[in-house]
């Protein structure tokens, strides 16, 4: 597995090993994690508890194959917002169920949303809904033709 060279100063090598193992299988027991990382069960439990408290570990979830669930379309939508309402609009857009991510960006647009849809009608309704929002000036939607990599598990 490729590893990032830089690791946050607040994480030691054991923390990183624990995180790497959780990214592979978050259902692993503390005992199994201890064996894999070479530390005691108590150390594993304490380190995971600390990383949760510090917000490093935000939660646990399954990694799904969206296409097998019927989400055939992935889009990247650039959004331009007027009158200083960017944060307000981004929060509203982030509440839309099909939206996977919202980014506040630099450049010629103000925000980018990544979303997934089962069909063109859902995509059309989403786009028209964005344009109907107050302060959304325009959108530019890119339909993803092929997903080369989609994995937010970094370490």
C-alpha positions, 0 to 999 in steps of 0.5 A, spaced: 500 500 500 502 506 498 503 511 504 504 518 505 510 520 507 508 526 511 504 524 518 501 529 523 506 531 528 500 528 533 500 521 531 506 516 532 508 510 528 503 506 532 497 511 531 499 510 524 499 503 524 492 502 527 489 507 522 492 503 516 489 497 519 482 500 521 482 503 513 483 495 511 478 493 516 474 497 521 471 491 524 477 488 527 477 486 534 482 490 539 486 483 540 487 482 533 489 490 532 494 489 538 497 483 534 497 486 528 501 492 531 505 489 536 502 493 542 498 491 548 490 491 547 490 496 552 494 501 548 490 499 542 484 501 546 487 508 549 490 510 542 483 509 538 479 512 544 484 518 544 484 519 536 476 519 537 476 524 542 481 528 538 476 528 531 481 524 527 477 518 527 470 521 526 466 514 525 466 507 521 462 505 515 462 500 509 466 502 503 460 501 498 460 499 490 455 505 488 455 502 481 452 496 483 447 499 488 444 503 481 448 509 481 450 509 474 452 517 474 457 521 478 458 528 476 462 534 478 458 540 479 462 547 479 457 552 482 458 560 482 454 563 488 453 571 489 452 576 494 457 573 499 452 567 501 457 561 499 457 558 506 450 558 506 449 555 500 454 550 501 451 547 507 444 547 503 447 543 498 451 538 503 444 536 505 442 534 499 442 526 499 445 525 493 451 529 494 457 526 496 462 532 497 462 539 497 468 543 496 469 551 497 475 552 492 479 557 489 479 559 481 473 561 477 468 558 481 466 558 488 464 551 490 464 544 487 459 538 489 460 531 487 454 527 487 451 520 484 445 519 481 441 513 478 439 516 472 439 522 468 432 524 471 435 525 478 441 529 475 436 533 471 432 534 478 439 536 482 441 541 477 435 544 476 434 544 484 441 548 484 439 553 479 433 554 483 436 556 489 437 563 491 444 566 490 446 560 485 448 564 479 450 558 475 453 551 475 457 547 470 456 540 471 461 535 468 459 527 467 464 522 469 465 517 464 470 512 468 472 512 475 479 511 475 480 511 482 475 513 488 478 512 495 478 517 501 482 512 505 489 516 506 495 514 510 
